[in-house]
């Protein structure tokens, strides 16, 4: 029945997407929620399989679509897209406690929630549910696991009040390096799990499309991928909470991750170069959890996160300000050619981020009344009495 609720919610959502895609400037405007709800009532009278499901689930899917279109026209989110079976399996229930839905606690770790047309469904009680919650969402991931999420926005975490600032450098080898010298990486799959994933992927390539064997292999792969995703999310949650509690100001690189993971495949007329290497780098960036860590920091440490331009932060010496590509001897070793300062490369970059440096190795303007050159060395915490060394490469 839960899968049927997911299918009906997806079906109604896709019909609404189709209606809006059919609209053209010369045609009548696409129907809104009120008209779509009336059409849904007529369809329930005509089709028995549609009438057998829950009206609450399908009407809420139409409300969610209307809100998604409003967000799209407001410019906050992208246009609603098609939902696919096996990928987008979920539905939402809205109502006041005691009215349309209810939740109760059975034991310390077990609770129950009432779902229309299904009844009471048990779930693992992982945290307290506030009284102000008015909706919850039930979804099924690709690994076949069911989850229930109650919609509530937790309050931000208060800082320690010490005024301490930290810089965070995000990388592939080291997921997060702090200006304090601490380094942390996302725990991925163990060696045995990675070997099993490779065997399953080779078996998947030999399986016939549409066969039961292929379906079982895809489920096994999805379980391993879900395990990897869970570990990455757990690391991001714990790391962001720790940073929000220990520091009053958190500075991150302003990375354009969407541009960084763009494919290098190219076109037929202009094929890409080093496509396989770029694809492997893209996977490593996604596995490092850069975006998730930044989002959770902005949620937990509201108004205490600053984005710093990342240009040349990994090539500039934190001790003297000398900027050169040769300063970084390897992925992990930083040795300044001017003063001889040695440090871990990611930690040195994090220290530059902590002081708020935006470095492009351009000379600073001599006129104090003139605004600073865009990208010049401009610490946020105050002036610095040293000039960056120019480099031959273009900016």
C-alpha positions as CSV (number, residue, x, y, z in Angstrom):
1,X,0.0,0.0,0.0
2,X,2.9,2.4,0.7
3,X,4.3,1.7,-2.8
4,X,0.8,2.3,-4.2
5,X,0.7,5.7,-2.4
6,X,4.1,6.5,-3.9
7,X,2.9,5.5,-7.4
8,X,-0.3,7.6,-7.2
9,X,1.6,10.7,-5.9
10,X,4.1,10.3,-8.7
11,X,1.4,9.8,-11.3
12,X,-0.5,12.9,-10.3
13,X,2.7,14.9,-10.2
14,X,3.7,13.9,-13.7
15,X,0.3,14.7,-15.0
16,X,0.7,18.2,-13.6
17,X,4.1,18.5,-15.2
18,X,2.7,17.5,-18.5
19,X,-0.1,20.1,-18.3
20,X,2.4,22.9,-17.7
21,X,4.8,21.7,-20.4
22,X,1.8,21.8,-22.8
23,X,1.3,25.5,-22.2
24,X,2.4,28.0,-24.8
25,X,2.0,31.8,-24.9
26,X,-0.8,31.5,-27.5
27,X,-2.7,28.9,-25.4
28,X,-4.9,29.1,-22.4
29,X,-2.9,29.3,-19.1
30,X,-2.1,26.0,-17.4
31,X,-4.5,25.0,-14.7
32,X,-3.8,25.8,-11.1
33,X,-4.3,23.8,-7.9
34,X,-8.1,24.4,-7.7
35,X,-8.7,23.3,-11.3
36,X,-6.4,20.3,-11.0
37,X,-8.1,19.2,-7.8
38,X,-11.5,19.3,-9.6
39,X,-10.0,17.3,-12.5
40,X,-8.7,14.8,-10.0
41,X,-12.2,14.4,-8.5
42,X,-13.7,13.7,-11.9
43,X,-10.9,11.2,-12.7
44,X,-11.6,9.3,-9.5
45,X,-15.2,8.9,-10.5
46,X,-14.2,7.4,-13.9
47,X,-11.3,5.2,-12.9
48,X,-11.8,2.6,-10.1
49,X,-8.1,2.1,-9.5
50,X,-7.7,5.8,-8.9
51,X,-10.6,5.9,-6.5
52,X,-9.2,3.0,-4.5
53,X,-6.2,5.0,-3.3
54,X,-6.0,7.9,-0.9
55,X,-7.4,11.2,-1.9
56,X,-5.2,12.9,0.8
57,X,-2.0,11.7,-0.8
58,X,-2.9,12.8,-4.3
59,X,-4.2,16.2,-3.3
60,X,-1.1,16.9,-1.3
61,X,1.0,16.0,-4.4
62,X,-0.9,18.7,-6.3
63,X,-0.3,21.2,-3.5
64,X,3.4,20.4,-3.5
65,X,3.5,20.9,-7.2
66,X,1.7,24.2,-7.0
67,X,4.2,25.3,-4.4
68,X,7.1,24.1,-6.6
69,X,5.8,26.2,-9.5
70,X,5.5,29.2,-7.2
71,X,9.1,28.8,-6.1
72,X,10.2,28.4,-9.8
73,X,8.5,31.7,-10.8
74,X,9.9,33.4,-7.8
75,X,13.4,32.3,-8.9
76,X,14.3,30.3,-5.8
77,X,14.2,26.8,-7.3
78,X,14.3,25.2,-10.7
79,X,11.3,24.1,-12.7
80,X,9.6,20.9,-11.4
81,X,10.7,17.9,-13.4
82,X,9.4,14.4,-14.1
83,X,9.5,11.8,-11.3
84,X,10.7,8.3,-12.1
85,X,9.6,5.0,-10.6
86,X,12.3,3.4,-8.5
87,X,14.0,6.8,-8.0
88,X,11.3,9.2,-6.7
89,X,9.3,7.0,-4.3
90,X,7.6,9.0,-1.7
91,X,4.5,11.0,-0.6
92,X,3.7,13.6,2.0
93,X,0.9,13.9,4.6
94,X,-0.1,17.2,6.1
95,X,-2.5,17.9,8.9
96,X,-2.7,18.7,12.6
97,X,-1.9,16.1,15.2
98,X,-5.1,14.3,16.1
99,X,-6.9,15.4,12.9
100,X,-5.6,13.8,9.7
101,X,-2.6,11.9,11.2
102,X,-1.2,11.0,14.5
103,X,2.0,9.7,16.0
104,X,2.7,7.9,19.2
105,X,5.7,6.4,21.1
106,X,5.6,2.8,22.0
107,X,9.0,2.2,23.6
108,X,12.3,4.0,23.9
109,X,13.3,3.3,20.3
110,X,10.0,2.5,18.6
111,X,7.1,4.7,17.5
112,X,4.1,4.5,15.3
113,X,2.6,6.9,12.8
114,X,-0.8,6.6,11.2
115,X,-1.0,6.7,7.4
116,X,-4.2,7.0,5.4
117,X,-5.5,3.7,4.0
118,X,-2.6,1.9,5.7
119,X,-3.1,2.3,9.5
120,X,-0.4,2.4,12.1
121,X,3.1,1.9,10.8
122,X,6.1,1.4,13.2
123,X,9.3,3.3,12.8
124,X,12.6,3.8,14.7
125,X,12.2,6.7,17.1
126,X,15.6,8.4,16.7
127,X,14.8,11.8,18.2
128,X,12.0,13.7,19.9
129,X,9.1,15.0,17.7
130,X,8.0,18.6,18.6
131,X,4.4,19.3,19.0
132,X,4.5,22.0,16.3
133,X,5.1,19.4,13.5
134,X,2.2,19.4,11.0
135,X,3.5,17.2,8.2
136,X,5.7,14.2,7.5
137,X,7.0,12.5,4.4
138,X,7.4,8.8,3.8
139,X,9.9,7.8,1.1
140,X,11.7,4.7,-0.1
141,X,15.3,4.9,-1.3
142,X,16.9,2.8,-4.0
143,X,18.2,0.3,-1.5
144,X,14.6,-0.6,-0.5
145,X,14.7,1.1,2.9
146,X,11.7,3.1,4.1
147,X,12.1,6.4,6.0
148,X,9.7,8.8,7.6
149,X,10.7,12.4,8.1
150,X,8.8,14.9,10.2
151,X,9.0,18.4,8.9
152,X,10.5,20.7,11.5
153,X,13.3,23.3,11.3
154,X,15.6,23.0,14.3
155,X,17.0,26.1,15.8
156,X,20.5,27.2,14.9
157,X,23.4,26.3,17.2
158,X,24.7,29.1,19.4
159,X,28.4,29.9,19.2
160,X,30.8,29.7,22.2
161,X,31.1,33.5,22.3
162,X,34.9,33.6,22.3
163,X,35.2,35.3,19.0
164,X,37.4,32.5,17.6
165,X,37.6,32.2,13.8
166,X,38.3,29.1,11.8
167,X,39.1,28.6,8.1
168,X,38.0,25.4,6.4
169,X,39.8,24.1,3.2
170,X,37.8,21.4,1.4
171,X,39.7,19.0,-0.8
172,X,39.7,15.5,-2.3
173,X,42.4,13.8,-0.3
174,X,41.5,15.6,2.9
175,X,37.8,16.4,2.9
176,X,38.1,19.2,5.4
177,X,41.3,20.8,6.8
178,X,41.0,23.4,9.5
179,X,43.2,26.4,10.2
180,X,43.8,24.9,13.7
181,X,45.7,22.0,12.0
182,X,43.0,19.4,12.3
183,X,42.1,17.3,9.2
184,X,39.2,15.1,8.6
185,X,38.1,12.9,5.7
186,X,34.8,11.3,4.7
187,X,34.8,7.6,5.6
188,X,34.1,5.7,2.4
189,X,33.6,2.1,1.6
190,X,36.0,-0.4,3.2
191,X,38.4,-2.3,1.0
192,X,36.3,-5.5,1.0
193,X,33.2,-3.4,0.3
194,X,34.9,-1.7,-2.6
195,X,36.0,-5.0,-4.1
196,X,32.4,-6.4,-3.8
197,X,31.1,-3.3,-5.5
198,X,33.5,-3.8,-8.4
199,X,32.4,-7.5,-8.8
200,X,28.7,-6.5,-8.7
201,X,29.2,-3.8,-11.4
202,X,31.0,-6.3,-13.6
203,X,28.1,-8.8,-13.1
204,X,25.6,-6.0,-13.9
205,X,27.3,-5.4,-17.2
206,X,26.7,-9.0,-18.2
207,X,23.2,-9.3,-16.9
208,X,20.3,-9.2,-19.5
209,X,18.2,-6.1,-19.4
210,X,14.9,-6.6,-17.7
211,X,15.9,-9.9,-16.0
212,X,15.4,-10.7,-12.4
213,X,19.1,-11.3,-12.0
214,X,19.8,-7.7,-13.1
215,X,17.2,-6.4,-10.7
216,X,18.8,-8.3,-7.8
217,X,22.3,-7.0,-8.7
218,X,21.1,-3.4,-8.9
219,X,19.5,-3.7,-5.5
220,X,22.8,-5.1,-4.0
221,X,24.7,-2.2,-5.6
222,X,22.2,0.3,-4.3
223,X,22.6,-1.0,-0.8
224,X,26.4,-0.5,-0.9
225,X,25.9,3.0,-2.4
226,X,23.4,3.8,0.3
227,X,25.9,2.7,3.0
228,X,28.5,5.0,1.4
229,X,26.0,7.9,1.3
230,X,25.0,7.4,4.9
231,X,28.6,7.6,6.1
232,X,29.1,10.8,4.1
233,X,26.0,12.4,5.6
234,X,26.9,11.3,9.1
235,X,30.4,12.8,8.7
236,X,28.9,16.1,7.4
237,X,26.4,16.3,10.3
238,X,29.0,15.6,13.0
239,X,31.6,17.9,11.5
240,X,29.2,20.8,11.0
241,X,27.9,20.5,14.5
242,X,31.4,20.4,16.0
243,X,32.4,23.5,14.0
244,X,29.2,25.4,14.9
245,X,29.8,24.7,18.6
246,X,33.5,25.5,18.8
247,X,33.8,28.7,16.6
248,X,32.0,32.0,16.3
249,X,32.9,32.6,12.7
250,X,33.5,29.9,10.0
251,X,35.1,30.8,6.7
252,X,34.8,28.6,3.7
253,X,36.0,28.8,0.1
254,X,33.3,30.0,-2.2
255,X,33.5,27.0,-4.5
256,X,31.3,26.7,-7.6
257,X,30.9,23.0,-7.3
258,X,28.5,22.7,-10.2
259,X,31.1,24.2,-12.6
260,X,33.9,22.1,-11.1
261,X,32.2,18.8,-11.7
262,X,31.1,19.6,-15.3
263,X,31.9,16.8,-17.7
264,X,34.9,17.1,-20.1
265,X,33.4,14.8,-22.7
266,X,32.9,17.6,-25.3
267,X,31.1,17.0,-28.6
268,X,31.7,15.0,-31.7
269,X,33.3,17.9,-33.5
270,X,35.3,19.0,-30.5
271,X,35.9,15.9,-28.3
272,X,37.2,16.4,-24.8
273,X,40.7,15.7,-23.4
274,X,41.4,13.4,-20.4
275,X,37.7,12.5,-20.1
276,X,38.2,9.5,-17.9
277,X,40.5,11.3,-15.5
278,X,38.1,14.2,-15.2
279,X,35.2,11.8,-14.6
280,X,37.2,10.2,-11.7
281,X,37.9,13.6,-10.3
282,X,34.2,14.5,-10.4
283,X,33.3,11.3,-8.5
284,X,35.9,12.2,-5.9
285,X,34.5,15.7,-5.5
286,X,31.0,14.3,-5.0
287,X,32.3,11.7,-2.5
288,X,34.0,14.4,-0.4
289,X,30.7,16.0,0.5
290,X,31.7,19.6,-0.1
291,X,28.3,20.9,-0.8
292,X,26.5,19.0,2.0
293,X,29.0,20.3,4.6
294,X,28.6,23.9,3.5
295,X,24.8,23.6,3.5
296,X,24.6,22.1,7.0
297,X,27.0,24.8,8.3
298,X,24.8,27.5,6.9
299,X,21.8,25.9,8.6
300,X,23.4,25.3,12.0
301,X,25.6,28.4,12.2
302,X,23.2,30.9,10.6
303,X,24.8,34.3,9.9
304,X,28.2,33.0,11.1
305,X,29.5,31.5,7.8
306,X,31.5,33.6,5.3
307,X,32.5,32.6,1.8
308,X,36.0,33.6,0.7
309,X,37.2,33.7,-2.9
310,X,39.4,30.6,-3.3
311,X,41.9,32.1,-5.8
312,X,45.5,31.2,-4.9
313,X,44.8,30.4,-1.3
314,X,46.7,27.1,-1.7
315,X,49.8,28.8,-3.4
316,X,50.2,31.7,-0.9
317,X,52.4,31.4,2.1
318,X,50.6,32.1,5.3
319,X,53.7,33.3,7.1
320,X,55.1,35.8,4.5
321,X,52.4,36.2,1.8
322,X,54.6,35.0,-1.0
323,X,52.5,33.6,-3.8
324,X,53.9,31.1,-6.4
325,X,52.9,27.8,-7.9
326,X,56.2,26.2,-6.9
327,X,55.4,26.8,-3.2
328,X,53.2,23.7,-3.3
329,X,55.6,20.8,-3.8
330,X,52.9,18.1,-3.8
331,X,49.4,17.5,-2.8
332,X,50.3,17.5,0.9
333,X,53.6,19.4,1.2
334,X,53.8,23.3,1.2
335,X,57.2,24.9,1.3
336,X,57.6,28.6,0.7
337,X,60.3,29.5,-1.8
338,X,60.8,32.9,-0.1
339,X,60.9,32.3,3.7
340,X,61.1,28.5,3.9
341,X,57.9,28.1,5.9
342,X,56.7,24.5,5.8
343,X,53.2,23.2,6.5
344,X,50.6,20.8,5.2
345,X,49.3,22.3,2.0
346,X,45.6,22.1,3.0
347,X,46.3,23.5,6.5
348,X,48.2,26.4,5.0
349,X,45.3,27.1,2.6
350,X,42.9,26.9,5.6
351,X,44.9,29.5,7.5
352,X,44.7,31.9,4.5
353,X,41.0,31.4,4.4
354,X,40.7,32.0,8.2
355,X,42.2,35.5,7.8
356,X,39.9,36.2,4.9
357,X,42.4,36.5,2.1
358,X,41.2,36.8,-1.4
359,X,44.5,36.4,-3.4
360,X,45.1,36.9,-7.1
361,X,48.8,38.1,-6.8
362,X,47.9,41.5,-8.2
363,X,49.6,44.7,-6.8
364,X,47.7,46.7,-4.3
365,X,46.6,50.2,-5.5
366,X,48.7,53.1,-4.3
367,X,45.9,55.6,-4.0
368,X,44.2,55.1,-0.7
369,X,41.0,56.8,-1.9
370,X,40.7,54.4,-4.8
371,X,38.7,51.1,-4.2
372,X,40.8,48.0,-4.0
373,X,41.6,46.0,-7.1
374,X,39.1,43.1,-7.4
375,X,40.8,40.0,-6.1
376,X,43.8,41.8,-4.6
377,X,45.2,40.7,-1.2
378,X,42.6,42.2,1.2
379,X,42.4,40.6,4.6
380,X,39.0,41.0,6.2
381,X,40.4,41.3,9.7
382,X,42.7,44.4,9.0
383,X,45.6,45.6,6.8
384,X,48.7,43.5,6.2
385,X,52.1,45.2,5.8
386,X,53.4,42.8,3.2
387,X,53.0,42.7,-0.6
388,X,52.2,39.6,-2.5
389,X,54.8,38.5,-5.1
390,X,53.6,38.6,-8.7
391,X,53.5,35.5,-10.8
392,X,53.9,35.0,-14.6
393,X,50.6,33.1,-15.1
394,X,47.6,35.1,-16.1
395,X,44.6,35.6,-13.8
